[in-house]
Amino acid sequence: MILPTMKTFIISLFATTAFAASPMIDFSQDQKIAVQNTILAQVNGTTISMIDVKKKMDMLLYQNYPQFADSNLARYQFYEASWKRVLMDLVDHELIISDAQDKEVKVTDGEIREVMEERFGPGVMQTLDKIGLTYEETWKMVKNELLAHRMNWWFVNSKAISSVTPQDIRQAYRLYLKENPAYSQWKYRVVTIRVDKPDDMLSERVYRTLQKSGKTPDTLQEELKQFEAPGVKISVSNEFSAKTQDLSEIHKNSLATLHPGIYGKPSFQMSRADRKTVYRIFYLIDKTDFPAPTFEELSNHLRNELTQKATAEETGVYLNKLRKRYGFDADKIIPEDLHPFSLQ
């Protein structure tokens, strides 16, 4: 069995390394990978050595990235980056197998054979020879994986699934809407009239000129100059594009009642910078609404997210119980200064 966190780690490891992203020139093919074999852990009478960890990594590498199985450099990098995580996965795996044996859980030869053929193809022996595994040890690995999978279903997955209630999904939906509310994308321009003294009649004349023109404000800049005089300056902004939540209250309120192609009534404001009077006329270019997904659209996704979270929690609870029952201290397993692999 590969625990979910280990599988995610393997995928992310290869996704972020150079040899997964582009063709790799491997100068290590004449070199061999040396392994410093040592006993790493004993779990309920089962010994786990560095060779056991390497064999498990070989299988994982072939399952997930068979294109790198013949590259010594890729294998070495994979070993170095992942052996500690694989070791802990093996320890947890053995704890689960011990629990399965105590509870007398069984799998059939037919189930094991089917998985081996699915995983390694019809030429099982040839594939195993290629990746350096014997048929007997692979049979045992697959058998134990099936046992662990069965135990995980009974003591982790089924509990996680049953723990997620319809009320939990509804609450998750409410939280989603709070963090991802419906919004609109606004595109608009602003005509600004800056005057030394308030002049409502001037702002009204400018507004009527804009409204009657049927044109966008950026095409009317020359025409607007007729209203300029000493103490009067008119400008047209660049096009703004913003989501509802990013708009200031002034802009939001000014745009709320507009339709595309429409000018809003002049709004009055005193400039804080120079204490001059400012009139703003908003012009809405376009508005695109993005409604929030319905509960029906999101419910399966939210259920899956909640189940994954519950699975992680139940996995921790289950493994902690097993470690306590079998007297295993996970904090003392990995020597900090151990570097078991080298290219020679």
N, C-alpha and C positions, 0 to 999 in steps of 0.2 A: 504493500500500500504506500502511496505517496500522499502525505498529509497535504491539505489544500495550500498551506503556507509554503511548503517546499516546492510544489508545482509552480506556484506564482513566482517564487524566487528563481527557479530554473529559467522560466520564460524571460523574466526581466534581465537576468544575467546575460543571456545571449543577445537580447535586444539592445543592450547598451555597450557591448564590446565590439571592437573594430572588426574582428573576423566574422561577425554575424552581419555586418552592414555592407562590406565590400569584399572583393576578391582578395585573398591573403597569399602572399608569397611565403611559403613555409620552408625555412632553411634548417629545420630541426629534424628532417626525415632520416638523416644519418645518425641522429642521437636517439638514445633510449631514455625512457622515463624510469628513474630509479625510485623505489618505494622503501621507506624506512618502516618496516613492519614492526608493530608493537601491539600489545594487548591494550585496548582502550577502555573496555567496560565489560562487566559481567552482570547479566540481567537474569535473575531467577535460574541460575545454573548455565545459561547460554553465554559463551564468550564472543565478544565482538572485537575483531582485530582491524588494523588498518587495511589489510588485504580485503576483508569483508566490505569495508567502506568503499574501496576502489572498485570492487566487483559491482556494487550497487550503483556507483557513479557510471560505470561502463554501460550498464543497462539503461540508466536514465538518459545518457548521452545518445545511445542508439535509438531509444524511443522518441526523443524530442528533436534531435538534430543529427540524423544518420549521415548527413553530408560531411560532418566533421569527424566521423568515427575513425578515419584513416589518417588524420592529421595529428602528429605527436604534439605540435605546439598548441593546437586547440584543446586537445585532451589535457595537457599539462595545465593550461590556464583554467580549464574547467575544474580540475582537481583542486588546484590551489584556492580557487574562489569559493568552492562549495563543500569541501570535505567536512567542515565542522557542522554545517547544517544537515548534511546527509547522515553524519554520525548521530546527531540528536534524533533525526527521523528514524534511524534504525533502532535506537534505544526505545523510543516510544512504540515503535512497531513490535519489538520483542515483549514489551509490557502488555500490549494488547493480545499478542499470541498466547502469552502465559495465561491471561484471563480467559481466552477462548478454550484453552486446554483444560483449565479448571472447570469450566462450564460444559465441557465435552461437546463443543460445537464441531461439526463435520462439514467437509466439502467432498464432492465425488471426483474420481479420476476423470470422468467425462468433462466436468466443468474446467478442470485444470488443463486438459488437452485442448479444449476449445480456445481458451485464452492464449495458450502458447502459439497455436496456429494463427490466431488473429494478430498477435504481436510480432511474430517472427516469420510469417509466411509459410508456404508449404515446405520449403527446405529448411526446417528448423535446425537440424544438425549443422548444416553449412553456415547458417547465420551465427549460431552460437560459437562455432570454431573461429569465425571472423572476429568476434568481439571478445574472445578469450574466456568463455564460460562453458562449463560442462552441462550436459543434459540433466544430470541428477541435481546439481545445485540450482539450476534454473527452475526445475520442477518444484523444488522445495520453496524457492522464492515466490513463485506464482501461487503455490498452495497457501503460503502464509499471507500473501496479499489478499487472496480471496477470503481467508478467515478474518483478517483485519477489517476488510470491507464490510463483511457481515456484522462484525461486532460494532463497527462504527455506525452502521444503520440502526442497530437495536438501541445502542446506548448514547448516541450523539444525534444523528440525523432525524430519527423519528421524534425524539424529544424536542429538537429545535423546530421542526415543522409544526408539531402540535402546540407549541408554546406561542405561536403567532396567531392572534385572534383577529376577527374582523374589526374589533375596536382599535387594535394596534395599527391596522392598515389605515383606518379612517384618521387616526391621530397623525400618522406619518404623512398622509395627504394634506392635512391642515398645516403641518410644519413646512411641507414642500411649497404650498401656496404662499406661506408667509415669507419664505426665502426666495421664491420665484414667482412673484405676482404677475398678473397680466399687465401688458404695457403696450404703448404705441411708440412708433418711431416717427419723429417729427422732422420735417425739412422746411425751413422757413428763412425769411430775411426780415430785417428790422430797418425801417426808415426813422432816423433820429433827427429831430428838430431841436437845436440848441439855441436858446435866446437869452438875452440879458434880463428881460422882464417877461412875465407871463403874457401870452398873446393867444387866447383860445380861438379867436377868429382866424388867425394865420394857420394854426394847426388844422382847423376845420376846412379851410380852402385847400390846403395840401392834400388832406384826406379825400375830398371830393374829386380833385384832379386825378389822383391815383385810382380811385374807384371807377371813374368814368372811362379811364383810358383802356381798361381791359388788358393791360400789359403788366409784365413783371417789373418790380421796382428797379432792377439793375439796368433795364433798357430805357429808363426814364430819368437818368441822372442829369442829362443836359437840360431836360424840360424843367426839372426841379430847381435849377439854378435861378429861374425867374423870381423865386420867392426869397432868395438870399439878399441880404442888405447888411449894413453895419449893425453888428450885434445879433445877426441871424445866420446860422450855419446849418445846412442840411446834408446829411450823409446817408449812404445806403450800405448796409453791412454785407459781408460775404455770406454765402449760404451756410446756415447752421444745420447740423444733423444731430439729434439727441434723442435718447430714450426718455420716457415720461419721468422715471425716477431720477434722471440726471438734470432735469429742468429746474431752474429757480422757481419760486412761487409766483413771482411776477410774470415770468415767461409762460409758465403753465396756465395761469389764470387768463392771460391775454390770448392764448391759442385755443383754449378749451372750447369756445363757441364758434370757431372759424371752420369753414370748409375750404378745401384746396382751391386756389385761385381767388380767394377773398381777402380783402384788407380789413383789419380791425379798426375800431374807433380809436382816436388818439388817446393815449394814457399820459397822465401828468405825473412828473416826479421832479423833486429838487435834487440837483447833483450835490453829492457830499464833497466832491473834490473842489469845485470852484463856486458852489452855491448858486449856480445858474439854473434856470428853468429848462427842463428837458421834456419834450413830447416824443413818445414812441408810437409808431404805427407798425403793427405786425402784419406780415403777409405770409400766409400758409401756402407753401409749394405743394407739399404732399404729406399724407399721414397714412401709415400702415399699422394696422392693429395686429397684435400678437396675443391672442387669448390664452389663458392658462389651460393646460390639458385637463380634460374631464377626469373624474375619479375612475371611470371605466377604462380610460386609456392608460392610466398609470397604475392601476391596482396590482396587476401581475408583477410589474417591475418593483413596486414597493414591497410586495410580499417576498419577492426573491431577495431584496436587500435585507429585509428584517430577518429572513431565514438564514442568510449568510452570517449576519451578526450573531444570531442565536447559536448557530453551529460553532462559530469560533469560541463563544462562551462555554457551550456544553463540552467542546473538545478539551478546553482547559480544565474544567471540573472533572471530567472523566480521567484525564491523564494524571492529574494531581492525586486523585483517589488511588490510581494504580501505583504511582510512585510511593505513596505512603504505605500501601498494603504490602508491596514487595521490598520496602526498605531501600529505595534508590534515591540518591541525592544528585540531582542534575547539575548543581553548581560546582561539583568537584570532578567532573568528567573530563574536561578538555585542558591539557597543559598549555599555558600561555605561550611558551617558547618553542612549541613543536612545529617544525616545518618538514613534513614527511615526504615531499615530492621534490625531485630535481631532474633536470635534463643533463644527461652525461653522454 
